Every structure is written in structure tokens, then in C-alpha cells.
Amino acid sequence: MVSAPLKARRLTDPEGQKLQRIVRRGSTNSVRYRRAMMILASSSGNTVPVIARLVAADEKTVREVIHAFNDQGLSCLDPKWAGGRPRLLTPDEEDLVIQTATMRPTKLGRPFTRWSLRKLAAYLARRPGPGLRIGRESLRALLHRNGITFQRTTTWKDSPDPDRDAKLDRIEQVMEYFADRVFAFDEFGPLGIRPTAGSGWARQGRPGRLAATYRRTHGITYFHGCYSVGSDTLWGINHRRKGGANTLKALKSIRAARPDGAPIYVILDNLSAHKGPAICSWARRNKVELCFTPTYASWANPIEAHFGPLRQFTIANSHHPNHTVQTRALHAYLRWRNANARDPDVLAAQRRERARVRSEKGLRWGGRPLATAA
């Protein structure tokens, strides 16, 4: 009996949004970024070989990360480094430091909204009861060991979609049983005409330079992208705006990719331009099932993980004079990408991608209350 393909378990909304934030803002050379890419790609239906090509990793490594996520959750993103000096504080004292660091200073009578290492160390040394003397570097290392880092406060949003589970169930079902007939669609943009900074090899102290601009008179375009899960092929067309007519054109190109007339499944988000009466009527007549992702859950769309390289290799470090040149460069990359999807050098370059996402997940202030003195 053939075992089912390995895949990450279904993400919760906080997990999906946090992974997108890591992929968007994290360092492309970090272990945390690469592991987040593996989990995000797997949860959206990409197979282990496709993920290995995407992040330039061994398939065994991808499988280990997916197994670790299924067992441990997001704690698998951080390597478990060993070694270091023995602890100078007792476990109870360390626990007290962690509780204090994760509380708002105002709750402890301090007139500021966040701790710095200096303020936290000073408070611990002079706190009511037995004080704890600890240096700032030791304090930083202690917090880091316990997964506490200095982070920007952000907002969060959970999916209010009442059909969230049903939609995710359907997406998982078609990805598992009909992968060769599953496609994904989404818009990528807006794409403006302006010098866009990026990164690349250069002599130390002499980075590549782009001219500044204060006049942007060309307007914007959107790339309407289509992705075939079965063949790992990406294509699309640029339009001046989003809209039902342009969405329908993209869906017709997807239908043309399977001229045998077999039913196909298209995963896309809940944008109003994606589900107008004309689109729904056309889909019914042409054996196209539209599988919508839940609200605020764009991470469930397989195409999201493939938009990052598109931005990294066609927009970053560019200075296109107009939309015609920009569109030609974008489509030249698509032809190159589809022809060289398995090339090791291409995979190594894709590892540095910075995927674009539209939703984020933040962390609330708070923590465990301090233990009351006996």
C-alpha cells in the first residue's frame, strides 16, 4: 500500500499569518526563514520535491522540518543550540526574570511602556523582596534561550469566515486527490515604474546604485498570475487594473491548459472581482470549480510561495523605463523559470527570495502574572 504524501498539518490563522510575516521580513539566509518557507509551502499543498527545489534544500531536510512542525508547532523554526556556560540563576529565579520581562512595566509601577535591558536589570536588582543581580548581556542571553526577543508590536486578525474549515477541507482534498488538475490564481502588484532597491554582489563599500525619482507618471499594472500545481508552471499577463473581466481572461487561460475537458480546480482568494456572476456562470459551464481561500488566509493559496522570486528577480534592482519593458522582463523571467525549474543554480538563487504577503500576525502584550509573595 502506497503511503500518503507527506504534508504539514493544517495551519491555524495565527500560525499562517506568523509564517507569512517571517517569510516577508526575515533574513533570506537565516535558518528560521528557510524553515518557515518549507512549512508555508507544504501547508498550501506543494509537494516535498517542489519545496526542496524552491528553497534549495535536500528532500530529507524538508521532511524532517515538516515532521518537526507537525509534532512541535512553530517551535521547530528555531534550532536547538547546545553548549554555553552553566546557569548562574536557579530555575525559579529564571522563571521570575521571564515573567517580569513579559509584563508591561506599568503593571509593576514603572512609568514607561516597555523594558530596555538596562531598565529591566535595574528593576530586578531593586525589586521588592530579594533582588536579582544580573548583567545586561547575561539577561539578554537568558531571554533568548527562553524564546523571548525584542519585537515590534503589530496588529493581528483572525479569520472571521464562518466557512473557514469547510474551505480549507476542500482545498486540501483537491490538492491531495487531483493535484494534476489543480491550479492557483492571484494578482501580483501593484507594479509601478520607479527605481527599486534590492541586493546583489558588489565590492565592499561600493554597492550598486540606482537613481532617485520624484515623478511617477506611468501609473501601475497588476500581474494576473496562474500556477499549475501538477506541472509546477507559472504564467500570467499584466493588466492596468484588477476586475472581473481580467480575472475571467486568466481563468480561461487556465482552462485552456487542460484542453481535454476534464474538471479542474482553481484556488483563489475572496476578492469580489473573483466571484462575479459572469465568472461563476462561466465556471459552471466549463467544469471549473472555484475553491476560495478563507478570509485573511491567503497562505492557503499555493501560488503565494512562488510570487517571492518574481519580485526578487524582476522588480528588485530594476530601473525599467516603462511598463512595456517591465512586462517583457517579467515574462522573460517566467520563461526562464519554467525552463530551469530544476536547475541547481536556479534553486540556490531562489533561496534568497523575499515573498510578498498581505496579512501579518502580531503578538499581544502580557504574560504570566507574577507569583504573589507568600
C-alpha positions in Angstrom: 0.0 0.0 0.0 1.4 3.4 -1.0 1.6 5.9 1.9 0.1 9.3 1.5 2.4 12.2 0.5 3.9 14.0 3.5 2.5 17.5 4.2 2.3 19.9 7.0 -0.8 19.8 9.1 -3.5 22.5 8.6 -2.2 25.9 9.9 -4.2 27.9 12.4 -4.8 31.5 11.4 -2.1 32.8 13.9 0.4 30.2 12.6 -0.3 31.0 8.9 0.0 34.8 9.4 3.1 34.5 11.6 4.8 32.3 8.9 4.0 34.9 6.3 5.5 37.6 8.4 8.7 35.7 8.9 9.0 35.0 5.1 8.3 38.6 4.3 10.6 40.3 6.9 13.1 37.7 7.8 16.7 37.4 6.6 16.7 35.2 3.5 19.9 33.5 4.7 18.5 32.5 8.1 17.5 29.0 9.2 14.2 30.4 10.6 13.3 31.9 7.2 14.0 28.7 5.2 12.1 26.5 7.7 9.1 29.0 7.5 9.2 28.7 3.7 9.1 24.9 3.9 6.1 24.9 6.3 4.2 27.6 4.4 4.7 25.9 1.0 3.8 22.4 2.4 0.6 23.7 4.1 -0.5 25.2 0.9 -0.2 21.9 -1.0 3.2 21.9 -2.5 4.9 18.5 -2.5 8.3 17.8 -0.9 10.2 17.7 -4.2 8.8 21.1 -5.2 9.6 22.6 -1.8 13.1 21.2 -1.9 13.6 22.9 -5.3 12.1 26.1 -4.0 14.5 26.5 -1.0 17.5 24.6 -2.5 17.4 22.0 0.3 17.7 18.3 0.4 14.3 16.4 0.4 15.3 14.7 3.7 15.7 18.1 5.4 12.3 19.2 4.2 10.7 16.0 5.5 12.4 16.5 8.9 11.2 20.1 9.2 7.6 19.1 8.3 7.6 16.2 10.8 9.0 18.6 13.4 6.3 21.1 12.7 3.5 18.5 12.9 4.9 17.4 16.3 6.1 20.7 17.9 4.4 23.5 16.1 6.2 26.8 15.3 8.9 26.0 17.9 10.5 23.9 15.2 11.6 27.1 13.5 14.4 27.7 16.0 17.5 25.4 16.0 18.2 23.9 19.4 21.7 25.1 20.0 23.6 23.3 22.8 26.6 24.3 25.0 27.3 27.5 26.8 28.2 28.4 30.4 26.2 26.8 33.2 23.3 28.8 34.6 24.1 31.2 37.4 20.4 31.6 38.5 18.2 28.9 39.9 15.2 27.8 37.7 12.8 29.7 39.9 14.9 32.9 39.6 15.0 32.4 35.8 11.2 32.0 35.8 10.8 35.2 37.7 13.0 37.1 35.2 10.9 35.8 32.3 7.7 36.7 34.0 8.9 40.2 34.7 10.2 40.7 31.1 6.9 39.7 29.5 4.8 42.1 31.6 4.1 45.7 30.9 6.3 47.9 33.1 3.2 50.0 34.1 1.8 46.9 35.8 4.8 46.9 38.1 4.6 50.6 38.9 7.2 51.8 36.4 6.4 54.9 34.2 7.2 53.5 30.8 5.6 51.3 28.3 8.4 48.8 27.5 11.5 47.4 29.1 15.1 48.0 27.9 17.7 45.6 29.1 19.2 48.4 31.3 15.8 49.2 32.9 14.9 45.5 33.3 18.2 44.7 35.0 17.8 47.8 37.3 14.3 46.8 38.3 15.3 43.2 39.1 18.1 44.4 41.3 15.8 46.7 43.3 12.6 44.8 43.2 10.6 44.3 46.4 11.9 41.3 48.2 15.2 39.6 47.4 16.8 41.4 44.4 18.4 39.6 41.4 21.6 41.0 40.2 22.3 40.1 36.5 24.3 41.8 33.8 22.7 43.0 30.7 24.4 40.5 28.4 23.5 37.6 30.7 20.0 38.9 30.8 19.8 39.1 27.0 21.2 35.6 26.7 18.7 34.3 29.3 15.7 35.8 27.5 17.0 34.5 24.1 17.3 31.0 25.5 13.7 31.1 26.5 12.4 32.4 23.2 11.9 36.0 24.3 13.1 38.6 21.7 12.7 42.3 21.2 9.9 42.6 18.7 7.8 45.3 17.0 4.2 45.5 18.3 1.8 44.7 15.5 -1.9 44.1 15.0 -3.4 40.8 14.4 -6.5 39.5 12.7 -8.2 36.1 12.8 -10.3 34.8 10.0 -14.0 35.6 10.7 -15.1 33.4 7.8 -17.8 31.0 9.1 -16.9 28.5 6.3 -13.2 28.6 7.1 -12.8 24.9 7.9 -15.0 23.8 5.0 -13.0 25.8 2.5 -9.7 24.5 3.9 -11.0 21.0 3.8 -11.9 21.3 0.1 -8.6 22.8 -0.8 -6.7 20.0 1.0 -9.0 17.4 -0.7 -8.4 18.6 -4.3 -4.6 19.1 -3.6 -4.4 15.5 -2.3 -6.5 13.7 -4.9 -6.5 15.8 -8.0 -3.1 17.6 -7.9 -2.6 17.3 -11.7 -5.8 19.2 -12.2 -5.3 21.9 -9.6 -4.4 25.5 -10.5 -4.0 28.6 -8.4 -4.7 32.3 -9.4 -3.9 35.6 -7.8 -2.9 39.2 -8.7 0.7 40.4 -8.0 1.2 44.1 -7.6 0.7 47.0 -7.9 3.7 47.3 -10.2 4.9 50.9 -10.6 7.7 52.4 -12.8 10.4 53.5 -10.4 14.0 52.6 -9.4 13.6 49.7 -6.9 16.4 48.8 -4.5 17.4 45.2 -3.9 20.6 43.3 -3.1 23.4 41.7 -5.1 27.2 41.1 -5.3 29.5 44.1 -5.3 32.8 45.2 -4.0 32.9 46.1 -0.3 31.8 49.7 0.3 30.7 50.2 -3.3 27.2 48.9 -3.7 25.2 49.2 -6.9 23.4 52.5 -7.2 20.1 53.5 -8.6 18.9 57.0 -9.5 16.2 58.5 -7.2 12.9 59.6 -8.7 10.2 62.0 -7.6 7.9 61.8 -10.7 5.9 58.7 -11.4 3.7 59.3 -14.4 3.3 55.8 -15.8 0.6 54.5 -13.4 0.5 50.9 -12.2 -0.2 47.5 -13.5 -1.1 44.1 -11.9 0.3 40.8 -12.9 -2.5 38.3 -13.1 -0.7 35.1 -12.2 -1.7 31.5 -12.9 0.1 28.5 -11.4 -0.2 24.8 -12.3 0.4 22.7 -9.2 0.8 19.5 -11.2 3.4 20.7 -13.7 5.0 23.4 -11.4 4.5 26.0 -14.1 3.8 29.7 -13.6 2.4 32.1 -16.2 0.2 35.2 -16.5 -0.5 38.6 -18.1 -0.3 42.2 -17.0 -3.3 44.5 -16.8 -3.8 48.1 -15.8 -6.3 47.2 -13.1 -8.0 44.3 -11.3 -11.5 43.4 -12.3 -13.9 40.6 -13.2 -13.1 40.8 -16.9 -9.4 40.4 -16.4 -10.0 37.6 -13.9 -12.1 35.8 -16.4 -9.4 36.1 -19.0 -6.9 34.5 -16.6 -9.3 31.7 -15.8 -9.9 31.0 -19.5 -6.1 30.6 -19.9 -6.1 28.1 -17.1 -9.0 26.2 -18.7 -7.0 26.1 -21.9 -4.1 24.5 -20.1 -6.3 21.4 -19.8 -7.9 21.1 -23.3 -9.1 17.5 -22.6 -12.2 19.0 -20.9 -11.6 17.2 -17.6 -12.9 19.1 -14.5 -10.3 21.4 -13.0 -10.0 23.2 -9.6 -8.8 26.8 -9.2 -7.7 28.1 -5.8 -8.1 31.8 -5.4 -8.9 34.4 -2.7 -12.2 36.1 -1.9 -11.7 39.3 -3.8 -15.0 40.5 -5.2 -13.6 40.5 -8.7 -13.0 36.8 -8.5 -16.6 35.7 -7.9 -18.9 37.9 -10.0 -22.0 36.3 -11.7 -20.3 36.1 -15.1 -17.3 34.2 -13.6 -19.5 31.8 -11.7 -21.7 31.1 -14.7 -18.7 30.5 -16.9 -17.1 28.2 -14.4 -20.2 26.1 -14.2 -20.4 25.7 -17.9 -16.7 24.8 -18.3 -16.3 22.3 -15.5 -14.2 24.7 -13.4 -14.6 24.5 -9.6 -13.5 27.7 -7.8 -12.0 26.9 -4.4 -11.9 30.1 -2.4 -9.5 30.5 0.5 -10.9 31.7 3.8 -10.9 35.4 4.6 -7.4 36.5 5.9 -5.9 33.1 5.0 -4.1 33.8 1.7 -1.3 31.5 2.9 -3.6 28.6 1.8 -3.1 29.5 -1.9 -0.2 27.6 -3.5 0.8 30.5 -5.7 1.8 32.7 -2.8 5.1 30.9 -2.2 6.1 31.5 -5.9 5.5 35.2 -6.1 8.6 36.0 -4.0 11.1 35.0 -6.7 9.1 37.0 -9.2 9.6 40.2 -7.1 13.2 39.4 -6.3 14.4 38.7 -9.8 12.3 41.2 -11.9 11.4 44.1 -9.6 14.3 44.4 -7.1 17.5 46.1 -8.5 15.5 47.3 -11.5 15.0 50.6 -13.2 12.6 49.9 -16.1 11.8 53.0 -18.2 8.2 52.0 -18.8 5.6 49.2 -18.3 6.3 47.7 -21.7 10.0 47.0 -20.8 8.9 45.9 -17.3 6.4 43.4 -18.7 8.9 42.0 -21.1 11.4 41.5 -18.3 8.8 39.8 -16.2 7.7 37.4 -18.9 11.3 36.7 -19.9 11.9 35.6 -16.3 8.8 33.4 -16.4 10.1 31.6 -19.5 13.5 31.1 -17.9 12.0 30.0 -14.6 9.7 27.4 -16.2 12.6 26.0 -18.3 15.1 25.9 -15.5 12.9 25.0 -12.5 15.1 22.0 -11.6 18.5 23.6 -12.2 20.6 23.6 -9.0 21.9 27.1 -9.6 18.4 28.4 -10.0 17.3 26.7 -6.8 20.2 28.3 -4.9 19.2 31.7 -6.2 15.5 31.2 -5.2 16.6 30.5 -1.7 17.1 34.3 -1.3 13.6 35.2 -2.3 11.5 37.5 -0.2 7.9 36.6 -0.6 5.3 39.3 -0.6 2.3 38.8 1.7 -0.7 40.9 2.6 -1.5 39.9 6.2 0.5 39.7 9.3 0.2 38.3 12.8 1.3 40.2 15.9 1.9 39.2 19.5 -0.2 40.6 22.3 1.5 42.1 25.3 1.1 40.2 28.5 2.4 37.0 30.0 2.0 35.0 33.1 1.2 37.1 36.2 4.0 37.3 38.8 3.7 34.9 41.7 2.5 36.7 44.8 4.8 36.6 47.9 3.8 34.1 50.5 
